[in-house]
Amino acid sequence: MKPTRFVFSVFLFLFAVQPFSFSADLFDAKTIAHAAKLRQAALEKNHAYDLVESLTVEVGPRPAGSEADRRAVAWAEAKLKKLGFDAVYTEEVPVTHWERGEEEAMITLPFPQKLHVTALGHSIGTPELGLEAEVVEVASLEALTQMPADKIRGKIVFINHPMEKSRDGSTYGKTVPGRVRGAVEAARLGAVGIIIRSVGTDSHRFAHTGMMRYQDDVARIPAAAISNPDADMLHLQFGYGVPVRLHMRLTCRLLGQQMSANVIGEIKGRDKPEEVVVIGAHLDSWDLGTGALDDGAGVGIVVAAAKVIKDGGKRPSRTIRVILFANEESGLEGAQAYVLRHRQELDRIIVGAESDFGADRVWRFSTRVQPDALPIMDEIAKVLAPLGIERGDNEAFGGPDMTPFRLSGVPVVSLIQDGTDYFDFHHTADDTLDKVDPEKLSQNVAAYVVFAYMAAEAPTHFGRIEMTPSSP
């Protein structure tokens, strides 16, 4: 080997190992010590629980576009101002307003039984006197798409796809397509209505609502979910070898566009105020419960985290921006509006994260950043470790409202909560304040404090991420 090639090879080797060899110096000792101090302060305070309690008691359920949604916006703006954020403002967002109305369902043959039912979000209603037809049971959305049209035409489809518990919530993604796309696939085959087994892991007689979608070139049919015990009972009636018939009546309706708003609060950076770390949650909720877990907890977590940092005695280098998004539940309309409005400024957002998975403990820290920024995230992970949080992969989702950001190239992280029991309550009347554990909530706040503060103090950016159509 020639000397020049040898020197060049040594240089490449040193360059390759450099991020790892000095990663301990990416943050100075004072920054790490202050992050640890903030982490402890977050564990000792309960700002987050107080906020969740206030939101669920003073506002309660807050469907997008409703009068309660407008009260939630006013509540959030007033809270952020009272907590002393440096800047508090709202950005109006037109949102789709849907009203549930009355809902009922009953097996009429072979053995009459009343069902616990709820309309799916954005479903149309049935005729005024209801809808009755024979029921066809299928095991999944995929199974439905394989059915011949003559077996479905004129009937009500029943998708009976149980959801299993999982710590990371991954089984939700396997089950929810039946809720979202079931009406389109059933109508494509000539069905007159659809009901699904609730996308949930409980065995209680609470039906789980959630967003469904129509397609412009396919007929619209009423869509509803029944509780898991009712789904079991309906399934058993098919075992008698005779046709099963069902009557359902829904008066739900779309009421057009109403005005809501994203509510934004900022802790201004001391050195680089134009560069931003975003932590977010969504302010809206479904109407059945009080939205304590989804997403009152997230609102409390990110607002409290910013408050702890503000009160910590050392202003972060970059700005920390809390965004409480409008209408996540039925279309990510607040997040999409934000990205569209600020599309020329997105390169100033160095990283983002959303809390929208309940109130259980954070157990994993995943990232989606450029590879050369991973040593910085690894250092943040070390300060998260005393909270019982493990280092995850570099394929983070970031949260639903981070999707438009992520698809625009903004790096994201996921502070993944334990979702083992989350889908027992998700989108049900049982999503109430008593399900929120103050101690676990404080651990979440501590995790967001460490991430947001250290990201704001990072010595460099996290790059831009390139998304492909297959990226989650």
N, C-alpha and C positions, 0 to 999 in steps of 0.2 A: 504494500500500500504506500502511495506517495505521501510525503509529509503533509502536503496541503489537504489531501483527502482525509488523512488521519485527524488533522485539526478540525476540519469541518464535521467529521463524524463525532468527535468529542463534543463539539458545540451542539449538535443535534441531540445528543444524549442528555447533556445538561439542560437544554431547553425543555426536553420531554419530561424530565423528572422535577424541574424547577417548581411547578405549582404544588407538588406534594412535599418537596424538601423544605419549603419555607411557609407552609400553610398555617403553622402555629402563629406566624407573625402577621397574618392577614388582618387581624384585629389586635389592637394593642391591649395591654393588661387592664388599663383603665376602662376601656369599652366593655370588655368581658365582665369585669367586676360590676360595672353599672348595670349590665343586662341581668346579671344574677341578682342584684339588689332589686331591680324592677320585678323580676320573677317572684321573689319572695313577697314583695308588696302586693302583687296581684292575688297571691294565695291567702293573704290576710284580710282582704277587703271583699265586700260583696256588692259592689256597684252593679254588677251584671244581674244578679237575682232581683235587686230592687227595681231595675229597669224592666225586666220581664214581668214582674208582678204589676208594675204600674201600667204597662201596655195592655196586659190581658184583662185587668180589672177596669181601667178607665176607658179603653177602646173596645177590647174584646175581638170577636171575629171581624175581619176587614177585607172582604172580597174586593178585587180590583174594580174601581169605578163606582163603588157604593158610597153612601154617605159616611159609613164607618171608615172607609179608605181615606176620605178627605180629613176626617178627624185624626186618623193615624199620622198623616202628613203634618198636621198642625202640632200634634203631640211630639213628634220627632224633632221638628224644628225648635220647639220651645225647650225640649230637654237638652239638645246640643248647646243651645245658647246658655242655659242655666249652668251647664257643666263647664263653661268657660272655654269652649273651642275658639281658636283665633279667628276663624271665618265660618259662618253658617249660611247656607243658601239653598234654594230649591231650583230645580229645572223641570218645567212642566212636561208631562208625557201623556199623549192621548192613549187611553187603554180601552180594551174591549170589556163591556159590562154585561154580565150574564146573571140571570136570576133563577134560583132553584125552583121556587114554587112548591106545589104539592107533589107527593110521590107515593105510590103504592104498587104492590105486586102480590099476586096470589096464584098458587097452583090451583087449577080448577079440576083437572083430571090427572091421574086416577083418584088421588086422595087430596081433597082440598086442604091447603095449608097457606097461611099468610107468611110472606117473606119480608125480611128486613132489607130494604132496598134504598139506594140513593142514586140519583141521576149523575152521570158523568159530566164534567165541566164542558160547557158549550154544546151539549146535546140539544136537539130540538125536542119539543114535547110530543106526546101522542095525540091522536084525536081527542076531542073533549070528553067522550065517554070511555076512553081508553082503547086498548088494543089487545085482542085475544087471538092466539094462534097455537098450533102445535110447536113443540120445542125439539130442536136437534142439538144433541150434546157433542162437543168436540174437545179434544184434550189440549189444544194449543192453537195459536194463530196459524202456525205452519200447517197443522192438521186441517184447519178450516180451508186454507188455500188449495188443499189437495182434494177437497170434496167436489163431486159433480153437482152442477147447478140444479138438476132435477131433485136432488135430495134436500136442497136448501130453499128453493123458491117458495115464497108465501109463508115461511115459517120464522120463528124466533130462534136465533142461534144462542146457545149457551156455551161459552168458553170456560171450561173447568180446568184451569191450570194452577195448581197449588204453588205457592212461593215458599221456599225453604229459608231458614234463618242463615245469616252469614255476618261475620264481624265487619267486613268491609263493604257490605251492601251490594256485592256483585250479583247476587241472585235477583235483585230488583230489575236489573237490565235484561235478564232472561225472561221475565214474566210480563213486564210493563208493555211490550209491544201489542199484546192482546187488547189492552185498554186503549192505547193510542190509535191503533190502526184497525181494530176489530170491526168497527162499524163500516168502514170502507170495503173491507174484504167480504163481509157478510152481504152488504147491499149489492156488491158486484155480482154476487151469485143469486140475487133476487130475494134475500131475506127482508122481512118487514120490521124487524127489531132485533136488538142484541142485548143480552145480559152476560156479565162475566162474574166469575168468582173474584172476590175482592183481592186486589194486589196488596196482600198483607200477610203477616205471619202469626196472627193471634187466632184464638178459638172462641172469640166473643161475638155476640150478635150485634156488632157494629159494622156497617158497610163502609168501605173505603172509597171516597170519591177520587177525583183526579182528572187531568186534562185528557180529552180525546180530540180527534181531528176528522174533518170531512175532506172530500176531494171534489173539486168543482164539476168534474165530468162523471161523478157517480151519485146516485140518489142518496138523499140524507134520511137516515132511519133513527128512531129513538135508541138511546144507549144508557144502560144503567149497570150498577154493580150490586150484588147481594152479599151478605155476610158469609164468612167461611162455614159456620154451622149450617146455614141455610143452603149453601152450595152442596154440602155433604148430603143433606136431606133430599134435595132435588135429584142429585145423582142416584140415590137409592131408589127413587120412584121409577127410574128407568129399568130397574132390575125386575119389574113385574111383567115385562113383555107386552105392555099395552102402551098406546100413545100417551104422551104427557103433554098437557096443555097448560098455558099460562096466560094470565091477564095482567097487564100493567097499565098504569095511568101516570103520566108525568105532565106537569104544566110548566116546565122550565122554558125559558125563552132568552134570546139575545136582545139586549136593549141598546145596541149601537155603541158609539164611542163616547166616553166621558173623560174628563181631564183629571189626571193624578199628577204625581211629581216624584222624582228622585230627590231625596234629602241628603245634603252633603255637608260634612263638617271637616275642618282641617286643623292640624297642628303644624304650623309653618316651620320649615327647616331653617337652621341657623346659617348654613354655608351655601347650600344649594337648594333654595326654596322652590326653584322651577322644576326640580326633579322630584318624582312622587312615588311613594309606596301606597298602594290601594289595599284596604281591607274592607270587605263588604258583607252585607246580608240583605235579605229582602223584607220589605215592610208589610206587604200584603199577606193574606192567608186565605185558606178556604173558610167556608161559613159554618161548618158543622161543629167544630170545637172552638177554642179561643186562640188557637195558633201559638200556644206556648212553646212547643218543641219546634214547630215549623211556621214561622222562623223567628218567633219572639226570642228564643234562646240565642240565635245568631246575632240579632240586633243588640241584645244585652252584651254579648261577648265582645264584639268589635268596638262598640262605643266605650265600654269599660276599659278595654285594652288601651285605647287612645288616651283616655282620662288618666290611667296609671302612668303612662309615658309623660304626659303633660305635667303631672304633679311630681315627677321624679327628680326634679331639680336640674336636669340637663336636657336642653332642647336638642332633638335629633338633627343630624346634618341635613337630611332631606325632609321634605314635607310628607306627613302621614295623612292620607285622605280617607275618611270613612264615607262610604256610599251606601245608603239605604235605598235599595232599588224598588221601583214600582213594578207591580204585576209580573213577578217571576212565575207564579203558579200557572197562568194560562197564556204563556207565550214569550217570556223573557223580554217584554216590551220595554221596560225601564232600562235594562242593560243594552239592548239594541239601540235605543234612542241615545243613550250616553255615548256609545262608540261612534255612532253616525255624527252626532253633534261635535265631537272632539276628535274626529278622525285625523285632523292635521296636527294634533298634539299628543297622539298616543305614544310617540317615541320618548316622551318625557316620563311616562310611567315605566319605571324600571322593573316592577314585579307586582303581582296582585294575588289575592286569595279571598275566598268567600267562606263564611261559616253558615252552612245550611244542611246540617245532618243531625239535628237534635242537640242533646245536652249531655251525652255521656262523655267519658274521658277521651282525650286525644291519645292515640297509641302509635301513630305512624306519621312521619314527616316525609312526604314525597315532593319532588320538584320537577319542573320542566324548564330548564335553562340551557344555554349553550354549554357544551362540555368543559370549556376552559373556565367556566364560572362555578363548576361543581365544588372545588376546594373551599370556596366561600360558604356554600350551603352546608358542606360537611362541618365547618366550624360552628355554624348556627346550630346544627344538629347536636353538637357536643353540649351546648348550653341548654338545649331542650331535654337532653337525656335524663337529668335528675327528676324530671316530671314523669318518667316512665314511658318516654316516647322513643321509638326506634327509628333508625334511618331507613327510608324507603327507596324506591327507584327514581328514575328521572323521566317518568311518564305520567306526571300528575295531571289530573283533570281540572283542579282549581275551584270547582263549584259551578253550578248551573249558570249563574250570572257572569262568571268569568269566561264562558264560552265565546261570546263575541270578541272579547279582548284577546283570548288565546288564538282565535282564528285570524286575528289581525296582527299576530306576531308578538304580543305582550307575554313575557315569561310569567309563569304562575307556579304556585305551590299548593299543596293540599295538606292541611293539618287534619288527618283523618280520625274521626271519632269512632268509638265502638258502636257499631250499628246492629248488634245482635238483637236487641229488643225494640229498636226504633220503629220497625214496620208493624209492631203490634198496635201502634197508635197513629201512625202516619195517615193524614187526610181523613180522620174520623172524629166523631163527637167526643172521643176520649183523649184528644190532644188538649190537655188542660194543665194548669200550673202545678198541680200536685205531682206531675210526672218529672218535674225539674228538681234535681238534687243540687243544692247550693254549693256543696263542696266540689262536686264534679264540674260545675259551671266555672268555679274559680280556677280549676286546673286548665280549662280551656282559655280563660283570660290570660293566664300566665304564659301559655304557649303562644298566643297571638302577640303578647307584649314582647317576648323574646324575638320572635320572627320579625315583627314590624320594626322594632328598634334597631336590631342588628342589620337588617336589610337597608334601613335608612343610613346606617353608619358604614356600609360596605365600601371598601376602597375602590371598587370599580363597578360597572354595570354588569347585568346578567345576560347581555346580548339580546338578540331577537330570535324568536323560534319560528321555524318553517313548518307549517302544517300541511299534511297531505289529506286527500279525501278520506283515507282510511284511519286517520288519527282520531282517537276518542275525544 
